[in-house]
Amino acid sequence: MTETNLFSLPVEIDGITRDWLETALSGYAPGVRVRDFEMVDFIRTTCTKIRLRLDLENNPPDAPIPNTVMLKGGFEPHSRAMAHMHMTETMSYATLMPAFDMRTPEIYFSRWDEEAQQGIVIMEDLVARGVDFCKPTRPQSFEQVARRLEELARLHAGTWGSPRLEPGETWGWLSDTPTHLLDYFGPFLEAEVWDPFIEAPRGAAASTRFHDREWMHEAMVKTGIYSEGQPRCACHGDTHLGNLYIDTDGTPGFFDCISYKAPGMFEVAYHLTCALDVADRKRWEGALIQHYLNALRSHGVSPPGFDEAMHQFAVYLAYGYLVFVINDAIFQPEAYNTAYTARFSQAMLDHDTIGKLAAIQHVR
């Protein structure tokens, strides 16, 4: 096998061969041999997830690679257009999540190939482990969300205002999401793209106050302005329930990491609103946000005060709403997009997100 082939990542499923798998897995288990493998099943959404059954030789006895693993990569027609997402996920698993002992699947390979614009992760098969996968249609309890906010606070506090987030440093690859919202979402705010989403069930689940795409455009601009000057931290990046699990020992687990840097409340507003039923969110949000702030303090961070945190929560709701109102059904089923859109719409009404965004001066 040539040096080029040794490090290149396939962009077609046919490129996943026995030799390629053996090379990929040898970084985790030097000397391991792949005698044979089988592609058992496929999950095709934002990425392609392939369950592999492996026949291995020289598997390390102290930390063996199991017989089934999940391989995840950009093998869909839209994958090259989402290369940045693949890059951030592989880098998250390789450098960020392990640094803070976040509970994720065991990772056997995680790499980004700039030339191929491909990222591939080979990870533990959580189904075989028997974890409890969270679901968007099954909102969480107060205790479950509080426990997960403790985990997020540990990640946020460990990177809070850190120079290691700066370009060229350890986590300099993290993008500053609040200030670049229109770079990604701008194309979705054209009438021919926006209108069909608003006419779908998810649009019907939202208040008509949030159907105006020009308001949505302005909301993203003002979200970026509002976030200026706030301390950044590393975030998981997509903590909706479909990317989360509860491990067999009760520890909150995370996968599908597409990390970015942002104010901590940017991620808290997203997770909390995704995770709770609309009635429970209204009752519990204040106590849960205070719990998060206390957790930050326990890790040596001086967080914003409670009133300021609630104001940030109200402003940052608009981001979560936009994520799901324009999320294509090839990425998440319409039922999930609809549930999340409804949750964010009600939260924005409860917190007067329109009024709070309107008060932000449109100057830089």
C-alpha positions as CSV (number, residue, x, y, z in Angstrom):
1,M,0.0,0.0,0.0
2,T,1.4,3.4,-1.0
3,E,1.9,6.3,1.4
4,T,-0.8,8.2,-0.4
5,N,-3.3,5.4,-0.1
6,L,-2.3,4.8,3.5
7,F,-3.6,8.2,4.6
8,S,-6.4,9.0,2.1
9,L,-10.0,8.6,3.1
10,P,-12.5,7.1,0.6
11,V,-15.4,9.3,-0.5
12,E,-17.4,6.3,-1.9
13,I,-18.6,3.4,0.2
14,D,-16.8,1.0,-2.3
15,G,-13.5,2.5,-1.0
16,I,-14.0,0.9,2.4
17,T,-12.0,-2.2,1.9
18,R,-10.4,-4.8,4.2
19,D,-6.9,-3.2,3.7
20,W,-8.2,0.3,4.3
21,L,-10.0,-0.8,7.5
22,E,-6.9,-2.6,8.7
23,T,-4.8,0.6,8.2
24,A,-7.4,2.8,9.9
25,L,-7.7,0.5,13.0
26,S,-4.0,0.0,13.4
27,G,-3.7,3.4,14.9
28,Y,-5.8,2.3,17.9
29,A,-4.6,-1.3,17.9
30,P,-1.1,-1.7,16.3
31,G,-0.7,-5.0,14.5
32,V,-4.4,-5.7,14.3
33,R,-5.4,-7.7,11.2
34,V,-8.8,-7.5,9.5
35,R,-9.4,-11.0,8.1
36,D,-12.9,-10.1,6.8
37,F,-15.7,-7.6,7.4
38,E,-19.4,-7.2,6.5
39,M,-21.5,-4.1,6.1
40,V,-24.5,-5.1,8.3
41,D,-26.8,-2.0,7.9
42,F,-26.9,1.6,6.9
43,I,-28.4,4.8,8.4
44,R,-28.5,7.6,5.8
45,T,-29.2,11.1,7.2
46,T,-26.8,14.1,7.4
47,C,-24.0,11.6,7.3
48,T,-23.8,7.9,6.4
49,K,-23.5,5.5,9.4
50,I,-22.5,1.9,8.5
51,R,-22.6,-0.9,11.1
52,L,-19.6,-3.2,10.4
53,R,-19.1,-6.7,11.6
54,L,-15.4,-7.4,11.9
55,D,-13.4,-10.6,11.9
56,L,-10.1,-9.5,13.6
57,E,-6.8,-11.1,14.4
58,N,-4.2,-9.8,16.8
59,N,-6.9,-7.8,18.6
60,P,-5.3,-6.3,21.8
61,P,-6.6,-8.3,24.8
62,D,-6.5,-5.3,27.2
63,A,-8.7,-3.0,25.0
64,P,-10.1,-5.1,22.1
65,I,-12.0,-3.7,19.2
66,P,-15.4,-5.3,19.4
67,N,-17.0,-7.4,16.7
68,T,-19.3,-4.7,15.6
69,V,-18.4,-1.0,15.1
70,M,-20.0,2.0,13.5
71,L,-18.3,3.8,10.7
72,K,-19.5,7.3,10.0
73,G,-18.5,9.5,7.1
74,G,-19.6,11.8,4.2
75,F,-20.9,9.3,1.7
76,E,-24.1,11.1,0.8
77,P,-24.8,13.2,-2.4
78,H,-24.7,16.4,-0.2
79,S,-21.6,15.4,1.7
80,R,-18.9,17.5,0.0
81,A,-21.1,20.6,0.5
82,M,-21.0,19.8,4.3
83,A,-17.3,19.2,4.5
84,H,-16.8,21.7,7.4
85,M,-19.2,19.6,9.5
86,H,-17.2,16.4,8.8
87,M,-14.0,18.2,9.7
88,T,-15.4,19.5,13.0
89,E,-16.8,16.2,14.0
90,T,-13.6,14.2,13.4
91,M,-11.5,16.9,15.2
92,S,-14.0,17.0,18.1
93,Y,-13.6,13.3,18.7
94,A,-9.8,13.4,18.1
95,T,-8.9,16.4,20.2
96,L,-11.7,18.0,22.2
97,M,-14.0,15.5,23.8
98,P,-11.1,13.3,25.2
99,A,-9.5,16.4,26.8
100,F,-12.5,16.8,29.1
101,D,-13.4,13.1,29.6
102,M,-16.8,13.7,28.0
103,R,-18.8,10.4,27.7
104,T,-18.7,9.5,24.0
105,P,-18.6,6.2,22.2
106,E,-15.1,4.7,22.2
107,I,-13.3,6.0,19.1
108,Y,-11.1,3.6,17.1
109,F,-10.3,6.0,14.3
110,S,-11.1,9.7,13.7
111,R,-9.5,11.7,10.9
112,W,-10.1,14.6,8.5
113,D,-8.7,14.5,4.9
114,E,-8.4,18.0,3.6
115,E,-7.6,16.9,0.1
116,A,-10.6,14.6,-0.2
117,Q,-12.8,16.9,1.9
118,Q,-13.8,13.8,3.9
119,G,-14.0,13.0,7.5
120,I,-14.4,9.4,8.8
121,V,-15.0,8.2,12.4
122,I,-15.0,4.5,13.4
123,M,-16.6,4.2,16.8
124,E,-18.1,1.8,19.3
125,D,-21.5,0.4,18.5
126,L,-23.6,1.8,21.2
127,V,-26.6,-0.5,20.4
128,A,-24.4,-3.4,21.4
129,R,-23.6,-1.6,24.7
130,G,-27.3,-1.3,25.5
131,V,-27.4,2.5,26.1
132,D,-30.6,4.5,26.3
133,F,-30.8,6.7,23.2
134,C,-32.6,10.0,23.7
135,K,-35.4,10.8,21.3
136,P,-36.8,14.2,20.2
137,T,-40.4,12.8,20.8
138,R,-39.5,11.8,24.3
139,P,-38.7,15.0,26.3
140,Q,-36.4,14.8,29.3
141,S,-37.0,15.1,33.0
142,F,-35.6,17.9,35.2
143,E,-33.0,15.6,36.6
144,Q,-31.8,14.3,33.2
145,V,-31.3,17.9,31.9
146,A,-29.6,19.0,35.1
147,R,-27.1,16.2,34.9
148,R,-26.4,16.9,31.2
149,L,-25.9,20.6,32.0
150,E,-23.3,19.7,34.6
151,E,-21.4,17.8,31.8
152,L,-21.7,20.8,29.4
153,A,-20.6,23.2,32.2
154,R,-17.4,21.1,32.6
155,L,-16.6,21.3,28.9
156,H,-17.5,25.0,28.8
157,A,-15.5,25.9,31.9
158,G,-12.4,24.1,30.8
159,T,-12.2,26.2,27.7
160,W,-13.9,29.5,29.0
161,G,-12.0,32.4,27.4
162,S,-9.1,30.1,26.7
163,P,-6.2,31.3,24.5
164,R,-6.2,27.7,23.1
165,L,-9.3,28.7,21.2
166,E,-7.4,31.2,19.1
167,P,-6.3,30.5,15.5
168,G,-3.2,28.3,15.4
169,E,-3.7,26.9,18.9
170,T,-5.0,23.5,20.1
171,W,-8.7,24.3,19.4
172,G,-8.2,27.1,16.9
173,W,-10.1,25.0,14.3
174,L,-13.3,25.8,16.1
175,S,-15.4,28.3,14.2
176,D,-17.1,31.2,16.0
177,T,-20.6,30.2,15.1
178,P,-22.6,33.3,16.4
179,T,-20.6,35.6,14.2
180,H,-20.9,33.5,11.1
181,L,-24.5,32.5,11.2
182,L,-25.4,34.0,7.8
183,D,-22.4,32.3,6.1
184,Y,-24.3,29.0,6.6
185,F,-27.9,30.1,6.9
186,G,-28.0,32.8,4.3
187,P,-28.9,30.5,1.4
188,F,-31.9,29.1,3.4
189,L,-33.3,32.6,3.8
190,E,-34.1,33.0,0.1
191,A,-37.8,32.9,-0.7
192,E,-37.7,29.9,-2.9
193,V,-36.0,27.9,-0.1
194,W,-37.6,29.4,3.0
195,D,-41.3,29.3,1.8
196,P,-41.6,25.5,1.4
197,F,-40.3,25.0,4.9
198,I,-42.8,27.5,6.3
199,E,-45.6,25.7,4.4
200,A,-44.6,22.4,5.9
201,P,-45.9,20.9,9.2
202,R,-43.1,22.5,11.1
203,G,-44.1,26.0,9.9
204,A,-47.7,25.3,11.0
205,A,-46.3,24.4,14.4
206,A,-44.7,27.8,14.8
207,S,-46.3,31.2,15.5
208,T,-46.8,33.2,12.4
209,R,-44.7,35.9,14.1
210,F,-41.7,33.8,13.1
211,H,-42.6,33.2,9.5
212,D,-41.0,36.3,8.2
213,R,-37.7,35.5,6.5
214,E,-36.6,39.1,6.6
215,W,-37.1,39.2,10.3
216,M,-35.1,35.9,10.5
217,H,-32.3,37.4,8.6
218,E,-32.1,40.4,10.9
219,A,-32.3,38.1,13.9
220,M,-29.2,36.2,12.8
221,V,-27.3,39.5,12.2
222,K,-28.3,40.8,15.6
223,T,-27.4,37.5,17.3
224,G,-23.9,38.0,16.0
225,I,-23.8,41.6,17.2
226,Y,-25.1,40.7,20.6
227,S,-22.5,38.0,21.1
228,E,-19.6,40.3,20.6
229,G,-17.5,40.7,23.7
230,Q,-18.9,37.7,25.5
231,P,-16.4,35.1,26.5
232,R,-16.2,32.1,24.2
233,C,-15.9,28.4,25.1
234,A,-15.9,25.2,23.2
235,C,-19.3,23.6,22.8
236,H,-20.4,20.2,21.7
237,G,-22.3,22.0,18.9
238,D,-25.5,20.0,18.4
239,T,-27.0,18.9,21.7
240,H,-30.5,18.1,20.4
241,L,-31.9,14.8,21.8
242,G,-31.2,12.8,18.7
243,N,-27.4,13.2,19.3
244,L,-27.5,12.2,23.0
245,Y,-27.7,9.0,25.1
246,I,-27.7,7.9,28.7
247,D,-25.1,5.3,29.4
248,T,-25.7,2.1,31.3
249,D,-24.4,3.7,34.5
250,G,-26.6,6.8,34.1
251,T,-23.9,9.1,32.8
252,P,-25.1,11.5,30.0
253,G,-23.4,10.6,26.7
254,F,-22.7,12.6,23.6
255,F,-22.2,11.7,19.9
256,D,-22.5,13.5,16.6
257,C,-20.2,16.3,17.9
258,I,-19.9,19.3,15.5
259,S,-18.1,21.5,17.9
260,Y,-17.8,25.3,17.7
261,K,-16.9,28.2,20.0
262,A,-19.6,30.5,21.4
263,P,-20.9,31.9,24.6
264,G,-21.9,29.1,26.9
265,M,-25.6,30.2,27.0
266,F,-25.7,29.8,23.2
267,E,-25.5,26.0,23.7
268,V,-27.6,26.0,26.9
269,A,-30.5,27.7,25.2
270,Y,-30.3,25.2,22.3
271,H,-30.1,22.1,24.5
272,L,-32.6,23.1,27.2
273,T,-35.3,24.1,24.6
274,C,-34.8,20.9,22.6
275,A,-34.8,18.7,25.6
276,L,-37.9,19.8,27.5
277,D,-41.6,19.6,26.8
278,V,-43.0,23.2,26.3
279,A,-44.9,23.1,29.7
280,D,-41.9,21.7,31.6
281,R,-39.5,24.1,30.1
282,K,-41.5,27.1,31.3
283,R,-41.6,25.7,34.8
284,W,-38.0,24.5,35.0
285,E,-35.8,26.7,32.8
286,G,-34.9,29.2,35.6
287,A,-33.8,26.5,38.0
288,L,-31.9,24.7,35.3
289,I,-30.1,27.7,34.2
290,Q,-29.1,28.6,37.7
291,H,-27.9,25.0,38.1
292,Y,-25.7,25.5,35.0
293,L,-24.3,28.8,36.4
294,N,-23.5,27.1,39.7
295,A,-21.7,24.3,37.9
296,L,-19.6,26.8,36.1
297,R,-18.7,28.5,39.4
298,S,-17.7,25.1,40.8
299,H,-15.2,24.8,38.0
300,G,-13.6,28.2,38.7
301,V,-15.5,30.3,36.1
302,S,-17.1,33.6,36.8
303,P,-20.3,33.3,34.8
304,P,-22.9,36.0,33.9
305,G,-25.4,36.8,36.6
306,F,-28.8,35.0,36.5
307,D,-30.7,37.9,34.9
308,E,-28.0,38.4,32.2
309,A,-28.0,34.6,31.5
310,M,-31.8,34.7,31.1
311,H,-31.5,37.6,28.7
312,Q,-28.9,35.7,26.7
313,F,-31.2,32.6,26.7
314,A,-34.0,34.7,25.2
315,V,-31.8,36.1,22.4
316,Y,-30.2,32.8,21.5
317,L,-33.5,31.0,21.1
318,A,-33.7,32.4,17.5
319,Y,-30.7,30.4,16.5
320,G,-32.3,27.1,17.6
321,Y,-35.6,28.0,15.9
322,L,-33.8,28.6,12.6
323,V,-31.9,25.3,12.8
324,F,-35.0,23.3,12.8
325,V,-37.4,25.3,10.7
326,I,-35.0,24.9,7.7
327,N,-33.6,21.5,8.6
328,D,-34.2,19.2,5.6
329,A,-36.2,16.0,6.2
330,I,-33.2,14.1,4.8
331,F,-31.4,15.1,8.0
332,Q,-34.1,14.7,10.6
333,P,-37.7,13.3,10.1
334,E,-40.4,15.9,9.8
335,A,-41.9,14.9,13.1
336,Y,-38.6,15.8,14.9
337,N,-38.2,19.0,13.0
338,T,-41.8,19.9,13.8
339,A,-41.5,19.1,17.5
340,Y,-38.3,21.2,17.9
341,T,-39.7,24.1,15.9
342,A,-42.8,24.2,18.1
343,R,-40.6,24.2,21.3
344,F,-38.5,27.0,20.1
345,S,-41.5,29.0,18.8
346,Q,-43.2,28.8,22.2
347,A,-40.0,29.7,24.1
348,M,-39.5,32.8,21.9
349,L,-43.0,33.9,22.6
350,D,-42.6,33.3,26.4
351,H,-39.3,35.3,26.4
352,D,-40.2,38.1,23.9
353,T,-37.3,37.2,21.7
354,I,-38.6,39.6,19.1
355,G,-38.5,42.5,21.5
356,K,-35.1,41.6,22.8
357,L,-33.6,41.4,19.4
358,A,-35.3,44.6,18.3
359,A,-33.5,46.4,21.2
360,I,-30.0,45.4,19.9
361,Q,-28.4,48.3,18.0
362,H,-27.6,47.5,14.4
363,V,-24.1,48.9,14.6
364,R,-20.6,47.3,14.9
